[in-house]
């Protein structure tokens, strides 16, 4: 089954060229089915790239999804056209009375700021509070994972001495957990962040559990024990060249940036990197959609219980 996306969204042509089944709103209206209602709060500066990466992963299941793209009203995107944002994005005020099966909150390049210094922090807190009653399951990515763990459980983030940057090996700690079904005993995932959450502080919180971690990159996946909230500290949605683009961008600006670890073949940035995490990324998103959205959400979203 396809994912339903707004008519004209640039990701549609890109994904169709990759033989990924997407459906625009016009065709979807002809089907008599209740698709999963999914929202993406896109906090990344490169909106179109992030849209495409996440929609690609959401499309790889037999589930039909109705997608809503969200933006913050308190921060204007400087890297995406106003026309694109007005055509395809809605604000929280537009959807605050609606209910959703699932919500994805992306990362954001604001890690070096305290949460309270982020210009849309109050709005994000309002959205996370709203999600407790209006969203069945929420997946937080990278900075949003740190923000969500702080907001929901008071687990802080800490600055790193150097950027966690590269592709790292991870191990599942609870292989029987449905989110990790099918995972290899060692799997790869990219990270690109200046801050971290610490294992010992996560373990002190009785409401969450660590599902996967890395010797080098630390805690990777945290889940609420009620299985409604999920926090992923890396960027499994990244394309093969995303870390390279970040590296060359900063290098060309004269910024201090180390070579991403375990990424370029033989650590040679003139060689094209290979995507060694694609299978894990598809499995992570499809497991979340299947076990924690599709199979768990009530048919009538008005009957969903509050997340506490």
C-alpha positions in Angstrom: 0.0 0.0 0.0 1.2 3.6 -0.6 1.7 6.6 1.5 -0.6 9.5 0.8 1.2 12.7 0.3 0.1 16.2 -0.7 -0.3 16.7 -4.4 2.8 18.3 -5.9 5.2 17.6 -3.0 8.8 17.3 -4.5 9.4 14.1 -2.6 6.7 12.4 -4.8 8.7 12.6 -8.1 11.9 11.6 -6.3 10.4 8.5 -4.7 8.5 7.4 -7.8 11.8 7.5 -9.7 13.1 5.1 -7.1 10.1 2.8 -7.7 8.6 3.6 -4.3 4.8 3.6 -4.2 3.3 7.0 -3.2 -0.2 8.3 -3.8 -1.3 11.9 -4.1 -4.5 13.2 -2.4 -6.6 13.1 -5.6 -6.2 9.3 -6.0 -6.4 8.5 -2.3 -9.9 10.1 -2.1 -11.2 7.3 -4.4 -10.4 4.6 -1.8 -12.7 3.5 1.0 -10.1 2.8 3.8 -9.1 4.4 7.1 -5.4 5.2 6.6 -3.1 5.8 9.5 -2.9 9.5 10.3 0.7 10.5 10.7 2.3 13.9 11.3 5.9 14.9 10.9 7.1 18.0 12.8 10.0 18.9 10.6 12.6 21.0 12.5 15.5 20.3 10.1 16.7 23.3 8.0 16.7 21.3 4.8 13.0 20.6 4.8 12.7 18.9 1.3 15.6 16.6 1.9 14.3 15.5 5.3 10.7 15.0 3.9 12.1 12.8 1.2 14.2 10.7 3.6 11.5 10.0 6.1 8.7 9.4 3.5 11.0 6.9 1.8 11.2 4.9 5.0 7.4 5.2 5.8 6.6 4.0 2.3 8.2 0.6 2.8 5.3 -1.1 4.5 1.9 -2.5 3.4 0.1 0.2 5.4 -1.6 3.2 3.9 -0.7 6.5 5.6 -2.2 9.9 5.4 0.7 12.4 6.0 0.6 15.9 7.5 3.7 18.0 7.5 4.0 20.4 10.4 6.1 23.5 11.0 6.6 25.7 14.0 4.9 29.1 13.9 7.6 30.7 16.0 10.5 30.0 13.7 10.7 30.8 9.9 12.7 28.4 7.8 15.7 30.2 6.2 16.6 27.3 3.8 13.3 26.4 2.3 11.1 28.7 0.1 8.1 30.4 1.6 6.1 29.0 -1.3 7.0 25.4 -0.4 6.2 26.0 3.3 2.9 27.6 2.6 1.9 24.9 0.1 2.7 21.8 2.1 3.0 22.7 5.8 0.5 23.4 8.5 1.1 24.9 12.0 0.1 23.5 15.3 -2.9 25.9 15.5 -4.2 24.3 12.3 -4.3 20.8 13.8 -4.6 21.2 17.5 -8.2 19.8 17.5 -7.2 16.7 15.4 -6.0 13.3 16.6 -3.2 11.3 15.0 -2.1 7.7 15.1 1.6 8.7 15.0 3.9 11.7 15.2 7.5 12.0 14.2 9.6 14.9 15.6 12.8 15.4 13.7 16.2 16.6 14.8 17.3 20.3 14.7 20.6 22.1 14.5 20.2 23.7 18.0 22.1 21.3 20.2 24.5 23.9 21.6 21.7 25.9 23.0 20.0 25.2 26.3 16.4 24.1 25.6 15.0 27.3 26.9 17.1 29.3 24.5 15.6 27.7 21.4 13.2 30.2 19.9 10.4 27.6 19.4 10.9 25.8 22.7 7.6 26.9 24.3 5.7 25.9 21.2 7.5 22.5 21.1 6.6 21.9 24.7 2.9 22.8 23.9 3.0 20.2 21.0 4.6 17.5 23.2 1.9 18.2 25.9 -0.8 18.0 23.2 0.7 14.7 21.9 -0.1 13.1 25.3 -3.8 13.2 24.5 -4.0 13.6 20.7 -1.3 11.2 19.4 -1.1 7.5 20.0 2.7 7.0 19.5 5.5 9.5 19.0 9.0 8.9 17.5 11.6 11.5 18.4 14.8 11.8 16.4 18.3 13.1 17.4 17.8 16.5 19.1 14.1 15.9 19.4 15.0 12.7 21.3 17.0 14.7 23.8 14.3 17.4 24.0 11.6 14.7 24.5 13.5 12.9 27.2 14.0 16.2 29.0 10.4 17.3 28.7 8.7 14.0 29.6 11.2 12.6 32.1 13.7 15.3 33.1 16.7 13.4 31.6 19.2 16.1 30.7 21.6 16.4 27.7 25.3 17.1 28.1 27.8 18.8 25.8 30.4 16.5 24.2 34.1 17.5 23.9 33.9 16.8 20.2 31.1 16.2 17.8 29.7 12.6 17.6 30.0 12.3 13.9 30.1 9.2 11.7 28.6 5.8 11.3 28.8 3.5 14.4 28.1 -0.1 15.4 25.2 -0.7 17.8 23.9 -3.7 19.6 20.3 -4.4 20.6 20.0 -4.8 24.4 16.4 -6.2 24.3 16.2 -8.2 21.0 12.7 -9.5 22.0 11.3 -6.0 22.0 9.0 -5.6 19.0 10.8 -2.4 17.9 13.9 -4.5 17.4 12.4 -7.5 15.7 14.6 -8.6 12.8 17.6 -6.5 13.9 21.1 -7.9 13.4 23.1 -8.6 16.5 25.3 -5.7 15.3 23.9 -2.9 13.2 25.1 0.4 11.8 23.5 3.9 12.3 24.8 7.5 11.6 25.2 10.1 14.3 25.7 13.8 13.9 25.4 15.7 17.2 27.3 17.8 19.7 25.5 16.6 22.9 24.5 13.3 24.5 22.3 11.7 27.0 24.0 9.6 29.6 23.3 5.9 30.2 23.4 6.1 34.0 20.8 9.0 34.0 18.4 7.1 31.7 18.7 4.0 33.9 17.7 6.1 36.9 14.3 6.8 35.3 11.9 3.9 36.0 9.5 4.9 33.2 11.9 4.3 30.3 14.3 1.6 29.1 17.3 1.5 26.8 16.7 -0.8 23.8 20.0 -0.3 21.9 23.4 1.3 22.4 26.8 1.8 20.9 30.3 1.5 22.6 31.4 4.6 20.8 28.2 6.6 20.3 26.4 5.7 23.6 22.7 5.3 24.1 20.9 4.9 20.8 17.2 3.9 21.3 15.2 4.7 24.5 11.5 3.7 24.9 8.8 4.4 27.4 7.9 1.3 29.2 4.3 1.9 28.2 5.5 1.7 24.6 4.0 4.9 23.4 7.1 7.2 23.2 10.3 6.3 21.4 13.6 8.3 21.3 16.3 7.6 18.7 19.5 9.6 19.2 21.0 9.1 15.7 19.9 9.7 12.1 18.9 6.4 10.6 16.9 8.3 8.0 20.1 9.9 6.5 21.1 9.2 2.9 24.5 7.8 2.0 25.9 11.3 1.2 24.3 13.3 4.1 27.3 13.2 6.5 29.6 14.0 3.6 27.5 17.1 2.7 27.7 18.2 6.4 31.5 17.6 6.5 32.3 19.5 3.3 29.9 22.3 4.2 31.7 23.0 7.5 35.1 22.4 6.0 34.5 24.9 3.2 33.3 27.5 5.8 36.6 27.0 7.7 34.8 25.6 10.7 36.6 23.0 12.9 35.2 19.6 11.7 36.8 16.2 12.0 36.4 13.5 9.4 33.2 11.4 10.1 34.3 8.1 11.7 33.8 4.8 9.9 32.2 6.5 7.0 34.5 7.3 4.0 36.2 4.2 2.5 39.7 4.0 4.0 38.9 7.4 5.6 39.4 9.0 2.2 36.9 11.8 1.6 37.5 11.7 -2.1 35.8 8.3 -2.2 32.0 8.0 -2.2 30.6 6.7 1.1 28.4 3.6 1.2 25.1 3.3 2.9 25.6 0.5 5.5 22.5 1.3 7.6 19.7 1.3 5.0 18.3 -2.1 6.1 18.3 -1.1 9.8 16.6 2.2 9.0 13.7 0.6 7.0 13.2 -2.0 9.8 13.2 0.6 12.6 10.5 2.7 10.9 8.4 -0.3 9.7 8.5 -1.9 13.2 7.4 1.3 14.8 4.5 1.7 12.3 3.4 -1.9 12.5 3.7 -2.8 16.2 3.2 0.6 17.9 0.9 2.5 15.6 -1.1 0.2 13.3 -1.6 -2.7 15.7 -2.0 -0.7 18.8 -3.9 2.4 17.9 -7.7 2.4 18.3 -9.8 2.5 15.1 -11.6 5.5 16.6 -8.9 7.9 17.6 -11.3 9.7 19.9 -11.1 6.7 22.3 -7.3 6.8 22.7 -6.0 6.9 26.3 -3.8 9.7 27.5 0.0 9.1 27.6 1.2 9.4 31.2 
